[in-house]
Amino acid sequence: MKRTLRSQAGDLAATGGEATAGSGTGAPSAAPVAGRWLMLAILLSAVFMQLLDTTITMVAIPSIQQDLNASFADVQLVAALYSLAFACVLITGGRLGDIYGRKKLFLIGMVGFTAASVLCGAAPTIGFLVVSRVAQGLFSGLMFPQVLSIIQVTFAGRERTKALSVYGASVGLALVLGPVLGGWLIDLDIAGSDWRSIFYVNLPIGVLALALGAVRLRESAADDAARLDTVGTVLVSTGLFLLILPLIVGREQGWPAWTVAMLVAGPVVLALFALQQRRLTHGSGGSPLIRTTLFGDRAFSIGLVIVLVFFAGVPSFFFTLFLTLQTGFAYSPVAAGAVTLAFAVMIAVGSARSGVVVKRLGTLTLAVATAVLTLGMGGVMVSVRWVGTDLRGWQLMPALVIAGAGAGLFLAPCIGIILAGIKSRDAGSASGVLSTAQQVGASVGIAIIGILFASLLGSNAYHSVDKALPTLRADLAAAGLPRAQADSVTAGLRVCFKDKASQKDLTATPASCTRLQQATATSPAPAEVKAKVQAAVLDKAMPEARKEDFSRSFQQALFWQLGVFSLTFLLALALPRVKVESTLPGGL
């Protein structure tokens, strides 16, 4: 059955004109809203800041760890708990906007997010930083779902499709550019701020968006959003917390029993939430967080799964890429971020030209986009295999150009297609559910790839170090080290490298490596020979083995991306066909 992307506009326009929270309607006006494109710019500044902060800390982990004297596990929480807090309040935040006004919740979220960003930048201890990041995530979760809701009730017809496509492109660019901007800001070291500038940068943007938003945004609320479903709020927040937290911290904690129990309990609590929402939807006098009739729209239901699966692939790719470049190949934060610029640029290009493709292919555009993205991921795998330990960032650019074009072609029309049949009264709920699927997908993807990548580093360790041993033996012989001592050094290196690659904190020094260093330092060999031995082991063999290990493991981990994006391709084929009667960017 064919539908049109304009069908939603007709549904919404039929409900009447633009209104305020006081009047209770969230429908768009029949006449265009004055200043709507400035409103969109204000909204997208919030989207960019919020999603930027989900990835920007990836390149700052070493700097934060050193400055705050924190453990690797503590620093991981800086990124993880932000995403957890963000995801847990998205659905509730969407409903609160429906009830009390979307503009009001947007501004409250912006104030809290900006203030929490300043606290993050000023954090004197790692504990203070973690708590501030949780606060930042909570306010972000209040603000984020209002963006899609306000777009839904501000724009109509062709203009809504344009606005949603720009929104989709902004989501992709923010996720990709986070590490790029983070590396650049750390490298600039403005006023000696080092990593703190990645949080302080939100202050001027937040203040400007807050001032403009207070004046230019128009209030809207849902027609029948009488009260907040507190039972549903507790159930969905608890269920998401139980599901996501163990995925984030489980590997670092060694998967104790409580993490397994939480993983089992999370889906059960979410199932109870679904039953409770169904009862309220079909009962009398209920005010559910999510009307379960939303899922009667096939495009929305399949689209949610598509978003969940797609975002399980993109952030997890950059997680392993940056880990490989920075830890495996010793790239600086700014150099690692620069490698992804080709991907970011092509997201913008692909988004801008997506209109031409959408007008010809409709929803099949998403299938074509994921096919291109999968091809690009395959190209990254082939490129890394081809260059091996001689990897240079520019060698990945051709494949990243292809992958970025596919991502841009997907992200721009995706939101419009998924929300095409959603009515104004459900804008907040639908936005919250969609945003939650995005965050859960990203968290699950990073958790799975983290477990997989760590396992691969350990399992590939002996193979990798053995490839470096022939050169090491030759260097030790040239240094004049006796054969017996050389055999002892190479055996010690094998154990050291295996232990280091298998531990949770890759920056820590295992006991076997300490023993190797001590044995070399206390060797009866002349000082000149010991210096040459240490140089051969620490400056040559160890880095070469590390590059080989990360290169090999990264190649193998990319099978996760290939599988995820192939599944997204199949799901996109299952979407109902849409006849596009509106114009997207690129089709002008």
N, C-alpha and C positions, 0 to 999 in steps of 0.2 A: 504494500500500500504506500503510495507516494504522499509525501507531505512537503510543505514549503517552509523555508526559513522565515517567510513573512506571516505564517499562520499565527505565531505568537503575537505579533504586532496587532493583528485583528482582534484577538482575544482580549488584549490589554486595552486597546483603544475603546472597545465596546463598554468598558466599565466606567468611563467618564474621564474627567479632566484631572490634572495634577492637583494634589491636595497636600495639606500639611498633616502632621501627626495628629493634630487636633481633630481633623475631619475623619481620619482613620482610613483613608484610601491610599493605596500605593500605586495607582494606575498612572500611566503617563498622560500628559495633556494631549488634546487633539492638536493644539498648536505647538510648534517646537519651543523647547525651554530655552530662554535667553541665556547666553553664556555657558551652554552645555559643554562646549569643547574645552573651556578653561576648567570646568568642573571635572572633566575627564583627566586633565593633566594633574589636578590636585589629587584625585583618587589614585592615579597610577604612580605618583611619587610615593604614596604610602605602600603600594604593592612592591615597588622596587626596593624600598628600604627594608621591608619585612623579609622578603625572600632573599635579599642580599645577605641579611644577617644569618640565614641558615647555612650559608657556604663560606662566608668571608673568613670565618675562624679557622678554616682548613689549613691555610698557609701561616696562621699566627701561632699554632700550637707550640712549636719550638721556642718562640720568643716568650710566650706567656709562661711556659714551664720554667724557663731559666730565670725570668724576672721575679716571679712569685714563689720560686723554690717549691714548685708543685710536682706531684707524681704524674706519670703519664695518664693513669686512670682518672685523676682529678681533672686534668685538662680536657680529657675526652668528654667529661660531664658538661663542660662549658658549652659545647656544641649540642650535645645530646639532650640535655634537659630543656634547652630553649625549644627544640622541636617537639618534645613531649608536652610541655605546657601549652604551646601553640595548638597542637592537635586536639588536646583534651577540651578546649573551650570553644572550638570553632562552631559546632552545631548550636550550642547554647548562645553564643554571641550572635549568630544569625537570627535566632528567635527573639532575643532581647531587642534587636534592631526592629523587628516586625512589631513588637509591642510598644516600646518607648520612643521609637524614632531612629531611623538609620543615621541621620546626620548627627544626632546627639551621641550615639554609641561610637560613631567614627571619631568624633572630636575627643571623647573621653579616652578612647584607645590611643589616639595620637599623643595626647598629653602624657599618659602613662608610659607609652613606649619611648618617647623622647627623654623623659626624666630617667627612666631605667637605663637608657643608653649612656647618659652622663654618669650614672652610678657605676656602670660597667667600666667606663673609661677611667674612673677615679679609684677603682677597687684596690685596697691596700693588701688584701690577702686573697688566696684562691677561693676560700669559703664565701667571702663577700661577693666575689665575681660570680660564682655559681648561683647564689641567691638572687643577685641582680638579673642574671640571665633568665631565671625562672619568671621573675616579675615582667621582664621584657617580653617573654613568650606569652604570658597571660594577657597582657594588654594588646599584643599583636593579634591574638586570637579573637579579641573583641572587635578590633578594627577591620580585620581582613574580610570577613563575610559581608560587611556593609558595602564594600566596593562593587561587587557584582550586583547586589541588590539595587544600589543607587543607579548603576548603569541600566539595569532592567527597567526601572521606572522613569528614567530620564530620557532615554532614547527609544525611538520606535522605528519599525520597518528597516529600510536600508541603512539608516544611520546606526541602529543598534548593532547590526551585523558588522559594520566598520569598527564601532567602539569595542565590541567583544574580540575582534581579531587583533586590535592593537593591545588589548588586555592580555591576550594569549601570548603575543610576542614579548610583552614586557615580563611575563612570568619566566619565559625561557631565558631572556637576556639577563635578568637579575640572578638566576641560579648559576649561569655560566660566568658572569662578570664578577661575582663575589670574590673568588680567589684572585682574579686579575687586579681588581681595585685594592684588595687587601694587601697583596704583595707590593703594589706600587706605594701605598700609604706607609707601609712598614719601611720600605726602602728610603722614602723621603725623610722619615724620622723628624717630622715637623716639631720644632721646639723640644726635641728630645723625647717626644711622646711614644716613639717606637710603636708597639702593638696597640696602644691605647687610642691611637687616631682612628682605628677602624670602627670604634664606637662613637667617638666625638664627632665624626663626620655626619652622624644623624641629627645633631643638634641644629645646625642652621637649616637643614632641609625640613626638619620637623616643625621648627618655629614658623618658617615661611608657609608650609602647607597648612598649619593650624590657623594662621592669620587669614589666609585666603579662604580656607574652608569655612571658617566662621561667618564670612561675609557672602561667599558665592554659592555654597551648597544649599540645596533646598531640602526641606524636611519631608519625609514620607514614612508611612507605616502601613501595616497590613489591615485589611478591613475588619477582620474578626479575631485579631490577636488580643484576647481579653486579659490573659494572665500567663505567667510562666509555669510550665509543668515542672515542679520541683522534683518530683519522683523521677521523671524522665531525665532531668538534668543530672541527678546523682547517679542514675544507672549508666548513662552514656559516658559520663566523665570517668566513673570508676572502671567501666569496661575497657575504655581506651587506655587508661593508665595501666591496668593489669596486663593488657596486650603489648603495649609499646615499651614499657620500662624494661622488662626482662630481655627484650630484643636489643635494647641499647646497651645494657650493662652486663648481660649474661656471660659473654665471652671473657670480659675482664675479671669477673668474679669466679670463673671456673664452673659456671652453670650449677650453682648449689640448688638444693631441693626447692627453696622458696621461689626461684625463678621459673622452674618447671611448673610448680603449682599455680603461679600467676598466669603462665601461658595457657594452662588448662582452664582456669577460672575466667579469663578474659572473654573468650567467645561465648561462654555460658551466660555471663552477665549481659553481654550485647544481645544475645538471643532473647533474654527476658525483657530487655529494653524494646526490642522489635515487637514482641507480643503486647507489651503495655501500650506502645504507640498505636498498634493496630486496633486495640480495644478503644482507645480514646478517639481515634479517627472515625470509627463506625458507631460510637456511642453518642449519647446526647450530653451536651454541656461541657464536653472535653475541649482542652486546648493543647493538643500535642505539640511537641517540639518539631516533629516531622510527620506530615500527613502521609500515611502509607500509600495513598492513592497516587503519590508522585511516581511510584515504581510501576504503575500501570502504563506509563509512557515508555515505550520500548527503547527509544533513543536515549532517554535519561538513564534507564537501568543498565543497558549495555555500555553506555558512555561512562558511567561510574567505574565499571570494571576496567574499561580502557584506560581511564586516568590512573587508576590504582596500579595497573600493570606497567604503563608507560613510565610513571615516575619511580617505579622500582628499578628502572634501568638507567635513567639519565644521571641523577645524583650519585648513584653507586659507581658509575663509570668514572666520574671526576674524582671520587674518593680514591679509587685505586690508581688513577693516572697521577694525581698529585703525590700520593704516597710513593709511587715508583720514581717519579722525577726528583722529589726532594730527598727521600731517604735512600733510594737505590742509586741514583745518579748524581746526588749532591747538588741539585739545582737550588739556586736562591729562590725565595718567595716570588720576587718579581719576574725572574726568568721562567719559573714554572707557570705563573699566571699568563705570561706572554704566549706560551705554547697554545693556549686555548683561544686566543684572539680570533683565529681563522674560523673556529666554530661559532663564536659570538657574532662575527660579522655576517656569516651566512645565515644565521637565525634571522637577522634583520632583513637580509635580501630575500630569503625564502618567504618570510611573512609578508613582505611588501608585494611580492609577485603571486601570492597564493590565490588572490582573487581571480586571476586569469584561469588557473587550474580548476578552482571550485566551480566557476560558471560552466565549465565543460563537463566536469566529472561528478559534481555534487559530493556526497559523502564518500565516494570512492577515493576522493583526494586523501583521506586519512590513511587508506590502505597503500596508496602510492607513496605517501610521505614516509610511512614506516618501512616500506621496502627500500627506499633510498637510504634511510637512516641505518637499516641493517647492512646494506652494502657498504656504507661508510665504516661501520664497526668492523666488518670483515677486512676492509682496507687497512685499518689501524693494526689489526692482528698480523696481517701479511707484512706490513711495514716494519713492525717491531721484530718479527722473525727474520726479516731480510737483513736488517742492520745490526741486530744483536747488541753486544755491549758497546758498540760505537754509535749508539743512538744520539742524534741531534734533534732538537725540537722541530726544526723546519722540515725534517723528513716525515713528520706526521701530518703536516699541513694539507697535502692533497686529500688524504682520507678524511681529515677533520672538516674540510670544505664540503665534501659530499655529505657527511653526517650532519653538519650544521644546516645545510640546505633542507635536508629531510625533516629535521627538528622544527625549523621555521615554518615549513609547509604544513606540518602537523599542528603546531601550537596555535597559529592564527585562527583557523576556522573551527578548531575543536570545541571550544566553549559555546560558540553560537549554535553548532549542530546539536550538542547535548541539551542545551536549554531552550531549544526551538519550540517545544510544546509546553513549557512551564508558564503558568499564569502568575499574575502579579502577586496574589495573596500568598503564594508559595515561594516568592523570590528569596526571602531570607533563609528559609529552611533548605531550599535547593542549593543556594550558595554555600551554606555551612557544610552540607553533606559533600558537595563537590570538593571543597577545600580540604575537608577532613580526609577524603579518599586520596588526595594529592599528598598530604603529609604522612598518612599511614603508609602509602606506597613507598615514599622516599625512605622512611624509617626502616621498613621491612627490607627494602633493597639494600640499604647500607649495612644493616645487621647481617644479612645473609652473605653479602660479598665480603664483609669483614671476617666472618668465620671461614669462608672459602679461601680467601686470599692468605690468611694466617696459616691455614693448613697447607696450602701450596708452598709457601715459603719454607716451611719446615720439611716437607716431603722432598723438595727439590734441592735442599741444602747440600747433601753429599755430592750429588751430581755436579752442582755448580762449583763447589770448592775443588773437586777433583780436576776440573778443566783448567784450574789455575795452578795446579801442582807441578806439571812439567816445567813451566817457566820458573816457578819458585825454586825447584831443585837446581836448575841451571844457575840461577842467581846465587844460591847458597854455595854451590861449588866454586863459582867465580870469586866469591868473597873469601874463600879459603877455609870454610867450615868443614870439619871432618865429617865423613859419611854417616857415622853413627849419630852424631849430634844433629845433622841435617834431617835424618829420619825421625828423630825425636821432635824436631820443630814442625815438620810436615804433619806428623800424627797429632801433635797438639793443636795445630791450626784446624784440622778436620773436626776435632771435637769442639773446639771453641766456636767455629763458624756454625756448626749444627745447633749448638746450644743457643747461640745468639739469634739465629733465624727462627727458632722454635718458641722463644719466650714471648710473653704478652706485650711487654714494653721493649720495643726494638731499640730504644735509646740506652737501655741499661747494659751494664757490663757483667756477663755471667762469671761465675767463679773459675770456670775452665779457661777463660780468656785472661783473667788476672794471673792464674798460674803460668800460662804461657809467657806473659810479659815478664813475670818474675824470673822464670827459668832463663829467659834470654838475657835479662839484665845481670844475673848472677853467674853467667857462664864464664868458665876460666879462659875463654878466648880473648885475644887482644881487643882493646877498646875499638880500634878501627874496624875489626871484623864484626864485633857486636853491633856497631852502628850500621854497617852494611846489611846485617841480618835483619835488624829491626826495620830498616827501610824496605827491604824486600818483602817482609811479612805485612807490615802495617800500611805502607804507602803504595804497595803494588798488588800483592796477592789478595789481601783482604778486600780492597775496593773492587778488584776485577771479579772476584767470586760473588760479591754483593750485587754488582751489576748483572751478572749472569743469572743469579737467583731471582731478582726482581723482574728482569726481562722475561724469563721463562714463565714465572708465576703470573705475570700480567697477561701474557698471551693466553694462558689457560683460563684465567678468570674471565676473559672476554667472551667465553662461551655463555656466560650468564647473560650478557647483553644480547648476544645473538638469539638466545632462546626467548628472552623477554620481549624483544622487539618483533620476533616472528609471531609470538602469541598475540601481540597487539595488532599485527597485520591481519590475522585470522579473525579477531574480534571486530575489527573495522569492517571486514566484509559482511559481518552479520548485522550491521546497522541498517535500519530501514532507509530505502533510497529517498533522497531529498532533491526536489527540483528547486534549484536556487534562482530566485527572481530578484535578488538584491545585488548590490555591488559591493565588493570588498576592495581593500587597497590593492592596487595593482591592476584593477579592472577599470580604473577611471580613464 
